[in-house]
Amino acid sequence: MSAPGTVPDPVFVLVRPQLPENIGAAARGMLNFGLDRMRLVAPRDGWPSPKAVAMASGAGRVLDAAGHFDTLAEAVADCHVVYATTARPREMTKTVLDPAAAMAEARAHAAAGLRVAVVFGPERAGLENADLVHATAIVTVPVNPAFPSINLAQCALLVAYEWHRQGPARPVADFPVPAERAAVERLAAHWEERLEAAGFFFPPDKAEGMRLALRNLWSRMPLTAADVQTLHGVLRQLVRRAG
């Protein structure tokens, strides 16, 4: 809902949502605080959904404009900064923020012209490690540790409220513009392909964990477009010399 000349709003990405009612409730919560950019990744019951529209209760325009994607990588490909919401501790090394700090940072990034996404996981188990490798930072709500589960729509509402509450922000001074996630994804795939050919992913039972660790490394590095091209060139030269 950003007007010309204003800070661009974040995209809310719902990954594999299971209940269409939660999609509709999330849309309603977003529009309560002026947000209308939603993307859906492989909703369990397909899309579009009359149940989601009914639950949106006047926020149907958010659903009408929602993008539909097969994978999270596709959904955030044009974004520069990606925040992933999760309540569970992870072994991945990433910056962890509460919603207030995350949205204050997101406001500053958006004020600098960067495209921001906030990712929400499916209701039953939340985001998987394979999803989190696409995130530049993690958002965790400081809730009761004995009952940490938050409904998908409630989490979207809480983050939308924090975005709205932060108000205007100034761009981060001299902040280098990070590469879009699609460019980082191509870089990760290039290195993974060459490392596979070199026999790096060994032994086989640890290969998947090694791949996830490398993907997580790429995603948390503040790589610029020039950095990405440099690292492609470094790898090409190494392969050329070795060959």
Order of alpha helices (4+ residues) and beta strands (2+ residues): beta-alpha-beta-alpha-alpha-beta-alpha-beta-beta-alpha-beta-alpha-beta-alpha-alpha-alpha-alpha
